[in-house]
Amino acid sequence: MQIIHQLKMLRKTVSELRADGSTVAVVPTMGALHEGHLTLVRAAKQRADHVIATIFVNPTQFGPNEDLDAYPRQLAQDAAMLEEEGTAALWTPAVEEMYPGGFSSSIRVAGVSEGFCGADRPGHFDGVATVVCKLFNQVRPDLAFFGEKDWQQLAVIRQMARDLDLMLPEATDIIGVPTVRETDGLAMSSRNRYLDKKDRAAAVALPNGMKHAIAAITSGDAVTEVLAQLQESLIAAGFASVDYAELADADSLKPLDTKPTKPARLLVAARIGGTRLIDNMAVPG
């Protein structure tokens, strides 16, 4: 596996991989890899001839009081994991390579970016859309793979690709891979390592509460009451606060206050022990 730090070398490598007509998939990450990331790599290998993973802790998607400096970085360990999975190349640029002096452009995707995490983290999805668009332009992949754990992020990236008429990849070639979970149901996340033993044990109330809420909504219980009960159950379990717990249309992310008639998602963000956890689950319509 090639480990690449400079854009010129990345483009040369991509050209060589494509020389015989082979297809290329990209798996963008911020590193601190776990089984969820490796599942993306495996899914990409099933659909493309070569996989390029990216590791870049993107400063433009972190707010001033967020965990940019503390975000876990373990490049050597991550590279070994990717190589074992048969990844063709790892693109891991320095901040100065991604955002050279004088960089002044930004992409804002209205609508799907404005609620949920977009409301709680102003500017976050502008940073996400901008860096992902740059990664797409740098790698020029046939396919791109993202985890469904951050459903809003996936919606923003697909909307960006549609709006900007991206060809590599087209919006329909941005593939969402189902969330990978721990044995107790907690969604895998690089931030789970921030949790101490007590908070980790309590965190399972998040997926358990969501499953209970979905069952209640599906049975016809009032959505507003179910969501209020979900928030109360998380606080009772030890969560410090709930940023949001909402039912939304799966595509537009418009909030719903009645039982859905088409596919929807239950989206939750809550804080425990100083760590912000997000999750979402499908709600049948």
C-alpha positions in Angstrom: 0.0 0.0 0.0 1.3 3.4 -0.9 1.1 6.1 1.7 0.8 9.5 -0.1 1.2 13.0 1.4 1.5 15.1 -1.7 -1.2 15.8 -4.3 1.1 15.4 -7.3 2.0 11.9 -6.2 -1.7 11.1 -5.5 -2.7 12.0 -9.0 0.1 10.0 -10.5 -0.9 6.9 -8.4 -4.6 7.3 -9.5 -3.6 7.5 -13.1 -1.5 4.3 -12.8 -4.4 2.5 -11.1 -6.8 3.5 -13.9 -4.4 2.8 -16.7 -5.9 -0.6 -17.6 -9.5 0.6 -17.2 -9.8 -0.4 -13.5 -12.3 1.4 -11.2 -11.3 3.2 -8.1 -13.3 3.7 -4.9 -12.6 6.2 -2.1 -13.2 5.8 1.6 -12.8 9.2 3.3 -12.0 9.1 7.1 -10.5 11.2 9.8 -8.5 8.2 11.1 -8.6 6.5 14.5 -10.0 3.6 12.5 -12.3 0.9 13.9 -14.3 -2.0 12.6 -16.9 0.5 11.1 -14.2 2.1 8.9 -12.9 -1.3 7.8 -16.4 -2.4 6.9 -16.5 0.6 4.5 -13.2 -0.6 2.9 -14.5 -4.1 2.5 -17.7 -2.8 0.9 -15.6 -0.7 -1.5 -13.5 -3.7 -2.4 -16.6 -5.6 -3.5 -17.6 -2.8 -5.9 -14.3 -1.5 -7.3 -11.0 -2.8 -8.5 -8.9 -0.5 -6.2 -9.6 1.3 -3.0 -8.0 4.5 -1.8 -8.6 5.5 1.8 -8.1 9.0 3.1 -7.1 10.1 6.5 -7.4 13.8 7.2 -8.5 15.5 10.4 -10.2 18.4 8.8 -9.9 21.6 10.9 -12.6 23.4 9.0 -15.4 21.2 10.3 -14.5 21.7 14.0 -15.9 24.6 16.0 -13.7 26.8 18.3 -14.7 24.8 21.4 -14.6 21.3 19.9 -12.1 18.5 20.1 -9.8 19.2 17.1 -6.6 19.1 19.2 -7.8 16.1 21.2 -9.1 14.1 18.3 -7.3 10.8 18.3 -4.5 10.4 15.7 -2.8 7.0 15.2 -1.5 7.1 11.6 0.9 4.1 11.8 -1.7 1.9 13.4 -4.4 3.0 10.9 -2.1 2.4 7.9 -1.3 -1.1 9.1 -5.0 -1.9 9.4 -5.7 -0.5 5.9 -2.8 -2.4 4.4 -4.1 -5.6 5.9 -7.5 -5.0 4.2 -5.8 -4.7 0.8 -6.2 -1.0 0.4 -4.2 0.2 -2.7 -3.2 3.6 -1.3 -3.7 5.9 1.7 -4.0 9.6 1.0 -3.1 11.5 4.2 -2.2 15.1 3.4 -0.9 17.7 5.8 -3.3 20.7 6.5 -1.0 22.9 4.4 -1.3 20.5 1.5 -5.1 20.5 1.7 -5.5 24.2 2.4 -2.4 26.0 1.0 -1.7 29.6 1.7 -4.4 31.9 0.3 -7.1 29.2 0.3 -10.4 31.1 0.6 -13.2 28.9 -0.9 -16.1 27.2 0.9 -19.1 25.1 -0.1 -22.4 25.6 1.8 -25.3 23.1 1.2 -28.5 24.7 2.3 -31.6 22.7 3.5 -30.3 19.4 4.6 -27.4 20.9 6.5 -29.4 23.4 8.6 -31.0 21.3 11.3 -29.8 18.6 13.7 -25.9 18.8 13.9 -25.9 21.7 11.5 -27.9 23.8 14.1 -25.7 22.6 17.0 -22.4 23.0 15.2 -22.5 26.1 13.0 -20.3 25.9 10.0 -19.6 22.1 10.5 -21.2 21.0 7.3 -19.6 23.8 5.3 -16.3 22.3 6.3 -17.5 18.8 5.5 -18.8 19.7 2.1 -15.7 21.6 1.2 -13.2 19.0 2.2 -15.2 16.1 0.7 -15.5 18.0 -2.6 -11.8 18.5 -2.6 -11.2 14.8 -1.8 -13.4 13.9 -4.7 -11.6 16.2 -7.1 -8.2 14.9 -5.9 -9.0 11.2 -6.1 -11.7 11.3 -8.9 -13.3 8.1 -7.7 -15.9 6.0 -9.5 -17.5 5.3 -6.1 -17.4 6.8 -2.6 -18.3 5.0 0.6 -19.6 6.6 3.8 -21.1 5.2 7.0 -24.8 5.7 7.6 -24.1 6.5 11.2 -23.9 10.2 10.3 -27.0 10.3 8.2 -27.1 14.0 7.9 -23.5 14.1 6.6 -24.4 11.5 3.9 -27.4 13.6 2.9 -25.2 16.8 2.6 -22.6 15.1 0.5 -25.2 13.6 -1.9 -26.9 17.0 -2.2 -23.6 18.6 -2.9 -22.7 16.1 -5.6 -26.1 16.6 -7.3 -26.1 20.4 -7.1 -22.5 20.7 -8.4 -23.0 18.1 -11.2 -20.1 16.0 -10.0 -19.2 13.2 -12.4 -16.6 11.3 -10.3 -18.4 10.3 -8.3 -22.0 11.0 -9.3 -24.5 11.4 -6.5 -25.9 8.0 -7.1 -22.4 6.5 -6.7 -22.0 7.8 -3.1 -22.8 4.7 -1.2 -24.1 4.6 2.4 -23.0 1.6 4.4 -25.2 0.5 7.4 -23.9 1.5 10.8 -21.6 -1.0 12.5 -22.4 -1.6 16.2 -20.8 -3.0 19.3 -22.2 -6.2 20.7 -24.4 -4.2 23.0 -25.8 -2.0 20.2 -23.8 1.2 20.6 -22.8 2.6 17.3 -19.0 2.4 16.7 -17.3 5.7 16.8 -13.8 7.0 17.2 -15.1 9.2 20.0 -16.3 6.2 22.1 -12.8 5.9 23.4 -13.4 9.1 25.3 -15.9 7.3 27.5 -14.9 6.0 30.9 -16.2 2.6 32.1 -19.3 4.1 33.8 -20.3 6.3 30.9 -19.6 3.5 28.4 -22.0 1.2 30.3 -24.7 3.9 30.4 -24.3 4.8 26.7 -26.1 1.7 25.6 -29.3 3.5 26.7 -29.0 5.5 23.5 -29.6 2.6 21.0 -31.9 0.8 23.3 -34.1 3.9 23.8 -34.1 4.5 20.1 -35.3 1.0 19.4 -38.1 1.4 21.9 -39.1 4.8 20.4 -39.3 3.3 16.9 -41.5 0.5 18.1 -43.8 3.0 19.8 -44.0 5.2 16.7 -44.7 2.2 14.5 -47.5 1.1 16.8 -49.1 4.5 16.4 -48.2 6.3 19.6 -48.0 10.1 19.4 -44.6 11.1 17.9 -44.1 14.2 20.1 -44.8 12.2 23.3 -42.5 9.3 22.2 -39.6 11.7 21.5 -40.1 13.5 24.8 -40.0 10.1 26.6 -36.8 9.2 24.7 -35.1 12.3 25.9 -36.3 11.7 29.5 -35.0 8.1 29.4 -31.5 9.2 28.2 -31.2 11.8 31.0 -32.4 9.2 33.5 -29.7 6.8 32.2 -26.9 9.3 32.9 -26.7 11.5 29.8 -26.0 15.1 30.6 -28.1 16.6 27.8 -29.8 15.8 24.6 -29.0 18.1 21.7 -31.9 16.7 19.6 -34.1 13.6 19.2 -36.1 14.0 16.1 -38.1 12.0 13.5 -37.4 13.1 10.0 -38.0 12.3 6.3 -35.1 10.0 5.2 -34.3 12.1 2.1 -35.1 15.7 2.9 -34.5 15.5 6.6 -37.6 17.6 7.2 -38.9 16.9 10.8 -42.1 14.8 11.1 -44.6 15.0 13.9 -46.8 12.1 12.8 -46.2 8.5 12.0 -44.4 8.4 8.6 -46.0 7.2 5.4 -42.6 6.7 3.7 -39.1 5.9 4.9 -37.9 8.1 7.8 -35.0 8.2 10.3 -34.9 8.7 14.0 -31.9 10.9 14.6 -30.4 11.6 18.1 -27.4 13.5 19.5 -26.7 13.4 23.2 -23.9 14.2 25.5 -22.5 11.9 28.2 -19.3 12.4 30.3 -18.3 15.3 28.0 -18.6 13.2 24.9 -21.2 13.9 22.2 -22.7 10.7 20.7 -24.8 10.6 17.5 -27.0 7.8 16.1 -29.8 7.3 13.7 -32.0 4.4 12.8 -34.5 3.6 10.1 -38.2 4.1 10.7 -40.5 2.2 8.3 -43.1 4.3 6.4 
